[in-house]
Amino acid sequence: MTVRTAYLLAALGAACWGLIGLFVQNLYSFGLTPWDVVAIRSIFAAVILLIYMLLVKRQQLKIKVNHLPLFIGSGIVSIVFFNWCFFTVMEDASLSLAVVLLYTGPLFVTILSRMLFKELITFKKMLAILTTLAGCAFVVGFLPSANTFITVSTLLIGLSSGFFYALYSIFAKLSSRYYGALTITAYTYFCAALFMVFTSDFTYNLSIFLSWSVLLNSLALAIIPTIIAFLLYTKGLSYIESSRASILSTIEPVVAIYIGFIVFQDVLTLWQWFGVILVIASIILATSTNKKENKKTTSAHAS
C-alpha cells in the first residue's frame, strides 16, 4: 500500500465518524442518555464483528493473551473514557467547547508518538496541529467570540477527552505490529462492550429495540461511524505516522457540519467556512511528505 492510499483510508475513516450525528440524534429522541448510546454503539459493533468473523474470518480471532492489555487500552481506556469525558463537557458546557478540547488529541498523539515511536516533531506538524485547533474552533462556532463559561474541572475533563482520544492511535499503532485492522477493531470493541454491559443499563432496556427505528439507527451507528470508520482509520494508521493520522481525523467535525448543512438545513457562517478551509489546510500540511519518507514507509511494510 502506498502512503497516499493510507492517508486516504485514514481520512475516509474519520469522515465516517462525522456521520455519527445522523444516528445519535435519532436515538436521543427516544430518551436514551449519552452513556446508553455509548453502550449501544460498543455492544452492537462487537456483536456484528463477532458474527462476521466467526462466519468468514475465524482465523483473525486468534490473538495472544499477553496482547490483551493493548485491546483493553484501545477499547476501555480510550474509547469508553474519551466518550465519557466528551459527553460530560457537552452536558456541563457546550458541544463547541467539547469538540475543541477533544481535538487537542493530535497534540497528545504527537508528543506520545515522539516518546514511543521516535516520530519527529517537525515545524510542519506543529503548524498543522495549531491550524487544526483553530479550524475546529471556527467550525463549531467557538471562535471568533466564545461566550462559554468554563470551570477548571470542565477544562480538565475536556483535555482528558483529547488525551484518551489520542490513546486510540497509540494503542492501535502498537497492535498493528501484530494484527490487521479487523482484529484490532474487533477486540477493541469486544473489550469496550464487555465493560459497557456491566456499567450501563443496556440489559435492562432491551425492549426498546422492539422499535424498528431504534433498532435500525443502532445498527447503522454500529456499522457506518463505528465498524467501517475504525477499520479504515486503523488500516491507514498501520502505514503512516500516528501523529499525521490523528491530524487527518479532524476532518470529522467538518463532515459533521456539512451533514448538518445538507440534511438538517443548518446555516453556515463565513467564520465556519473559514474554519473548514483551515482544517483542510492542516490536512494538506500533515499529508505532505517527501519522496524519501514515502519510500521508507512503503518499504517498511513491504518487508
TAWO-V849767 format. One record per residue. N is the residue number from 1. RES is the residue in one small letter. SS is DSSP state (2 for helix, 1 for strand, 0 for the rest). NEAR is the number of other ideal C-beta (glycine too) atoms within 10 Angstrom. Layout:
# TAWO-V849767
n:N res:RES ss:SS near:NEAR
n:N res:RES ss:SS near:NEAR
This chain:
# TAWO-V849767
n:1 res:m ss:0 near:15
n:2 res:t ss:0 near:11
n:3 res:v ss:2 near:21
n:4 res:r ss:2 near:13
n:5 res:t ss:2 near:14
n:6 res:a ss:2 near:24
n:7 res:y ss:2 near:21
n:8 res:l ss:2 near:15
n:9 res:l ss:2 near:24
n:10 res:a ss:2 near:30
n:11 res:a ss:2 near:24
n:12 res:l ss:2 near:17
n:13 res:g ss:2 near:26
n:14 res:a ss:2 near:26
n:15 res:a ss:2 near:21
n:16 res:c ss:2 near:22
n:17 res:w ss:2 near:22
n:18 res:g ss:0 near:20
n:19 res:l ss:0 near:21
n:20 res:i ss:2 near:21
n:21 res:g ss:2 near:18
n:22 res:l ss:2 near:18
n:23 res:f ss:2 near:23
n:24 res:v ss:2 near:19
n:25 res:q ss:2 near:13
n:26 res:n ss:2 near:17
n:27 res:l ss:2 near:21
n:28 res:y ss:2 near:13
n:29 res:s ss:0 near:11
n:30 res:f ss:0 near:13
n:31 res:g ss:0 near:9
n:32 res:l ss:0 near:20
n:33 res:t ss:0 near:14
n:34 res:p ss:2 near:17
n:35 res:w ss:2 near:17
n:36 res:d ss:2 near:19
n:37 res:v ss:2 near:22
n:38 res:v ss:2 near:24
n:39 res:a ss:2 near:25
n:40 res:i ss:2 near:26
n:41 res:r ss:2 near:26
n:42 res:s ss:2 near:29
n:43 res:i ss:2 near:21
n:44 res:f ss:2 near:23
n:45 res:a ss:2 near:27
n:46 res:a ss:2 near:26
n:47 res:v ss:2 near:14
n:48 res:i ss:2 near:17
n:49 res:l ss:2 near:27
n:50 res:l ss:2 near:15
n:51 res:i ss:2 near:10
n:52 res:y ss:2 near:13
n:53 res:m ss:2 near:16
n:54 res:l ss:2 near:10
n:55 res:l ss:2 near:8
n:56 res:v ss:0 near:10
n:57 res:k ss:0 near:14
n:58 res:r ss:2 near:9
n:59 res:q ss:2 near:8
n:60 res:q ss:2 near:16
n:61 res:l ss:2 near:15
n:62 res:k ss:0 near:8
n:63 res:i ss:0 near:17
n:64 res:k ss:0 near:9
n:65 res:v ss:2 near:6
n:66 res:n ss:2 near:7
n:67 res:h ss:2 near:16
n:68 res:l ss:2 near:14
n:69 res:p ss:2 near:13
n:70 res:l ss:2 near:25
n:71 res:f ss:2 near:24
n:72 res:i ss:2 near:19
n:73 res:g ss:2 near:20
n:74 res:s ss:2 near:28
n:75 res:g ss:2 near:28
n:76 res:i ss:2 near:19
n:77 res:v ss:2 near:18
n:78 res:s ss:2 near:24
n:79 res:i ss:2 near:29
n:80 res:v ss:2 near:21
n:81 res:f ss:2 near:17
n:82 res:f ss:2 near:22
n:83 res:n ss:2 near:22
n:84 res:w ss:2 near:18
n:85 res:c ss:2 near:23
n:86 res:f ss:2 near:23
n:87 res:f ss:2 near:18
n:88 res:t ss:2 near:18
n:89 res:v ss:2 near:26
n:90 res:m ss:2 near:18
n:91 res:e ss:2 near:12
n:92 res:d ss:2 near:16
n:93 res:a ss:0 near:19
n:94 res:s ss:0 near:20
n:95 res:l ss:2 near:16
n:96 res:s ss:2 near:21
n:97 res:l ss:2 near:23
n:98 res:a ss:2 near:25
n:99 res:v ss:2 near:25
n:100 res:v ss:2 near:26
n:101 res:l ss:2 near:28
n:102 res:l ss:2 near:28
n:103 res:y ss:0 near:28
n:104 res:t ss:0 near:21
n:105 res:g ss:2 near:26
n:106 res:p ss:2 near:30
n:107 res:l ss:2 near:22
n:108 res:f ss:2 near:21
n:109 res:v ss:2 near:29
n:110 res:t ss:2 near:25
n:111 res:i ss:2 near:15
n:112 res:l ss:2 near:20
n:113 res:s ss:2 near:24
n:114 res:r ss:2 near:14
n:115 res:m ss:2 near:9
n:116 res:l ss:2 near:12
n:117 res:f ss:2 near:13
n:118 res:k ss:0 near:7
n:119 res:e ss:0 near:19
n:120 res:l ss:0 near:12
n:121 res:i ss:0 near:13
n:122 res:t ss:0 near:12
n:123 res:f ss:2 near:8
n:124 res:k ss:2 near:14
n:125 res:k ss:2 near:23
n:126 res:m ss:2 near:14
n:127 res:l ss:2 near:14
n:128 res:a ss:2 near:26
n:129 res:i ss:2 near:26
n:130 res:l ss:2 near:15
n:131 res:t ss:2 near:22
n:132 res:t ss:2 near:29
n:133 res:l ss:2 near:23
n:134 res:a ss:2 near:19
n:135 res:g ss:2 near:26
n:136 res:c ss:2 near:26
n:137 res:a ss:2 near:22
n:138 res:f ss:2 near:23
n:139 res:v ss:2 near:29
n:140 res:v ss:0 near:22
n:141 res:g ss:0 near:23
n:142 res:f ss:0 near:24
n:143 res:l ss:0 near:19
n:144 res:p ss:0 near:10
n:145 res:s ss:0 near:7
n:146 res:a ss:0 near:14
n:147 res:n ss:0 near:8
n:148 res:t ss:0 near:13
n:149 res:f ss:0 near:10
n:150 res:i ss:0 near:15
n:151 res:t ss:0 near:10
n:152 res:v ss:2 near:7
n:153 res:s ss:2 near:10
n:154 res:t ss:2 near:20
n:155 res:l ss:2 near:14
n:156 res:l ss:2 near:11
n:157 res:i ss:2 near:20
n:158 res:g ss:2 near:25
n:159 res:l ss:2 near:18
n:160 res:s ss:2 near:20
n:161 res:s ss:2 near:26
n:162 res:g ss:2 near:23
n:163 res:f ss:2 near:22
n:164 res:f ss:2 near:23
n:165 res:y ss:2 near:26
n:166 res:a ss:2 near:28
n:167 res:l ss:2 near:21
n:168 res:y ss:2 near:27
n:169 res:s ss:2 near:29
n:170 res:i ss:2 near:22
n:171 res:f ss:2 near:23
n:172 res:a ss:2 near:26
n:173 res:k ss:2 near:26
n:174 res:l ss:2 near:18
n:175 res:s ss:2 near:25
n:176 res:s ss:0 near:20
n:177 res:r ss:0 near:9
n:178 res:y ss:0 near:12
n:179 res:y ss:0 near:22
n:180 res:g ss:0 near:16
n:181 res:a ss:2 near:22
n:182 res:l ss:2 near:20
n:183 res:t ss:2 near:23
n:184 res:i ss:2 near:30
n:185 res:t ss:2 near:29
n:186 res:a ss:2 near:28
n:187 res:y ss:2 near:24
n:188 res:t ss:2 near:29
n:189 res:y ss:2 near:29
n:190 res:f ss:2 near:21
n:191 res:c ss:2 near:25
n:192 res:a ss:2 near:27
n:193 res:a ss:2 near:23
n:194 res:l ss:2 near:16
n:195 res:f ss:2 near:20
n:196 res:m ss:2 near:25
n:197 res:v ss:2 near:14
n:198 res:f ss:2 near:8
n:199 res:t ss:2 near:14
n:200 res:s ss:0 near:19
n:201 res:d ss:0 near:11
n:202 res:f ss:2 near:21
n:203 res:t ss:2 near:10
n:204 res:y ss:2 near:8
n:205 res:n ss:0 near:16
n:206 res:l ss:2 near:8
n:207 res:s ss:2 near:8
n:208 res:i ss:2 near:17
n:209 res:f ss:2 near:15
n:210 res:l ss:2 near:8
n:211 res:s ss:0 near:12
n:212 res:w ss:2 near:8
n:213 res:s ss:2 near:11
n:214 res:v ss:2 near:19
n:215 res:l ss:2 near:13
n:216 res:l ss:2 near:13
n:217 res:n ss:2 near:22
n:218 res:s ss:2 near:23
n:219 res:l ss:2 near:16
n:220 res:a ss:2 near:17
n:221 res:l ss:2 near:23
n:222 res:a ss:2 near:23
n:223 res:i ss:2 near:17
n:224 res:i ss:2 near:16
n:225 res:p ss:2 near:27
n:226 res:t ss:2 near:25
n:227 res:i ss:2 near:23
n:228 res:i ss:2 near:17
n:229 res:a ss:2 near:23
n:230 res:f ss:2 near:27
n:231 res:l ss:2 near:20
n:232 res:l ss:2 near:22
n:233 res:y ss:2 near:28
n:234 res:t ss:2 near:28
n:235 res:k ss:2 near:22
n:236 res:g ss:2 near:25
n:237 res:l ss:2 near:28
n:238 res:s ss:0 near:23
n:239 res:y ss:0 near:20
n:240 res:i ss:0 near:26
n:241 res:e ss:0 near:24
n:242 res:s ss:2 near:27
n:243 res:s ss:2 near:28
n:244 res:r ss:2 near:29
n:245 res:a ss:2 near:30
n:246 res:s ss:2 near:30
n:247 res:i ss:2 near:30
n:248 res:l ss:2 near:29
n:249 res:s ss:0 near:29
n:250 res:t ss:0 near:29
n:251 res:i ss:2 near:24
n:252 res:e ss:2 near:25
n:253 res:p ss:2 near:26
n:254 res:v ss:2 near:23
n:255 res:v ss:2 near:19
n:256 res:a ss:2 near:22
n:257 res:i ss:2 near:23
n:258 res:y ss:2 near:18
n:259 res:i ss:2 near:16
n:260 res:g ss:2 near:16
n:261 res:f ss:2 near:13
n:262 res:i ss:2 near:9
n:263 res:v ss:0 near:11
n:264 res:f ss:0 near:10
n:265 res:q ss:0 near:7
n:266 res:d ss:0 near:12
n:267 res:v ss:0 near:7
n:268 res:l ss:0 near:15
n:269 res:t ss:0 near:11
n:270 res:l ss:2 near:8
n:271 res:w ss:2 near:16
n:272 res:q ss:2 near:20
n:273 res:w ss:2 near:13
n:274 res:f ss:2 near:15
n:275 res:g ss:2 near:25
n:276 res:v ss:2 near:19
n:277 res:i ss:2 near:15
n:278 res:l ss:2 near:22
n:279 res:v ss:2 near:25
n:280 res:i ss:2 near:15
n:281 res:a ss:2 near:16
n:282 res:s ss:2 near:26
n:283 res:i ss:2 near:24
n:284 res:i ss:2 near:11
n:285 res:l ss:2 near:21
n:286 res:a ss:2 near:28
n:287 res:t ss:2 near:20
n:288 res:s ss:0 near:12
n:289 res:t ss:0 near:17
n:290 res:n ss:0 near:8
n:291 res:k ss:2 near:7
n:292 res:k ss:2 near:8
n:293 res:e ss:2 near:14
n:294 res:n ss:2 near:14
n:295 res:k ss:2 near:11
n:296 res:k ss:2 near:12
n:297 res:t ss:2 near:18
n:298 res:t ss:2 near:16
n:299 res:s ss:2 near:9
n:300 res:a ss:2 near:9
n:301 res:h ss:2 near:13
n:302 res:a ss:2 near:7
n:303 res:s ss:0 near:4
